[in-house]
Amino acid sequence: MGTKQENKITVKIKCEINELCTILEKKGFYVVNKFTLNDIFMIPNYMKKEIDNLTSREILKKQF
């Protein structure tokens, strides 16, 4: 089975979305479609203490 290729990425931003759009527009990008998405991830309470001090990358690598 082959690997599916996609042209999407997920990023975590540290500014307002409007500021990000302005920066990207100045770099030659333009808005094709704009929408809002809320991602909610939930974990059992017993895992909270274990992952509080981990980075996102460490959490994704960890096998619980």
Secondary structure, DSSP 4 states (H G I P E B T S, - for coil): -PPPP--------SS-HHHHHHHHHHTT---S------------HHHHHHHTTS-HHHHHH---
